[in-house]
Structures are given as C-alpha cells and as structure tokens.
Amino acid sequence: MGGVIELVVLMLVIAIFAFAPLGYFIYMYTMKNGEPFGDIEPHGDSESPLLNAVAKAIDMVKGKLGKS
C-alpha cells in the first residue's frame, strides 16, 4: 500500500509542475482585465522598415509586370 501512496504523491508533484504555467497564465489574464500581456497594440498598426521594403519590392514587380 505504501508504494501506491508514493506513486500518487509523485504523480501530484509532476502534475503541479506540469500545470503551473497554465495556472500562472490564467492568473495573469484575470489580473489585467482580460489582457494577458498588458496593453499591446494590434498587429499591423505599427510601421516597420521590413514591411515598407517588401511593399516597395511588390510595387516594383507589379509595375514591371504591368508595363510589359
């Protein structure tokens, strides 16, 4: 019977470590009024040099294809 109790305790310890990140995420989500990572801006609203360069390259390719 002692082996079963040891196994149950070991499984509980493993379960606590396995589900601790989920519990922390739920705790932080409820602490900040539904914003899990604080006040972040939506995707696509900020300017990016990479996105600007890609947009210029796409416009250049469209221009060359349209002139042909």
C-alpha positions in Angstrom: 0.0 0.0 0.0 2.9 2.3 0.7 4.0 2.1 -3.0 0.6 3.3 -4.2 0.7 6.3 -1.8 4.3 7.2 -3.0 3.1 6.9 -6.6 0.1 9.2 -6.0 2.3 11.8 -4.3 4.9 11.6 -7.1 2.1 12.0 -9.7 0.7 15.0 -7.9 4.1 16.7 -7.8 4.5 16.1 -11.5 1.0 17.4 -12.2 1.7 20.6 -10.2 4.9 21.3 -12.2 3.1 20.5 -15.5 0.1 22.7 -15.0 1.8 25.6 -13.1 2.4 27.6 -16.4 -1.3 27.3 -17.3 -2.3 28.4 -13.8 0.1 31.4 -14.0 -1.3 32.4 -17.4 -4.9 32.2 -16.1 -3.9 34.2 -13.0 -2.2 37.0 -15.1 -5.1 37.0 -17.6 -7.6 37.7 -14.8 -5.4 40.2 -13.1 -5.2 42.6 -16.0 -8.8 42.7 -17.0 -8.7 40.3 -19.9 -5.3 41.5 -21.3 -2.9 38.6 -20.7 0.3 40.5 -21.7 -0.7 44.1 -20.7 -1.6 46.9 -23.1 -0.3 45.9 -26.5 -1.1 47.5 -29.9 -2.9 45.4 -32.5 -0.9 43.8 -35.3 -0.4 45.8 -38.5 -0.7 49.2 -36.9 3.0 49.9 -36.5 5.4 50.9 -39.2 8.2 48.5 -40.0 11.2 49.1 -42.3 11.0 45.5 -43.4 7.3 45.8 -44.3 8.0 49.0 -46.2 10.8 47.4 -48.2 8.6 44.5 -49.1 5.8 46.8 -50.1 8.2 48.7 -52.4 9.5 45.5 -53.9 6.0 44.3 -54.6 5.0 47.6 -56.1 8.2 47.5 -58.3 7.4 44.0 -59.6 3.7 45.0 -60.2 4.9 48.0 -62.1 7.3 46.0 -64.3 4.7 43.3 -65.0 2.1 46.0 -65.9 4.4 47.7 -68.4 5.3 44.5 -70.2 
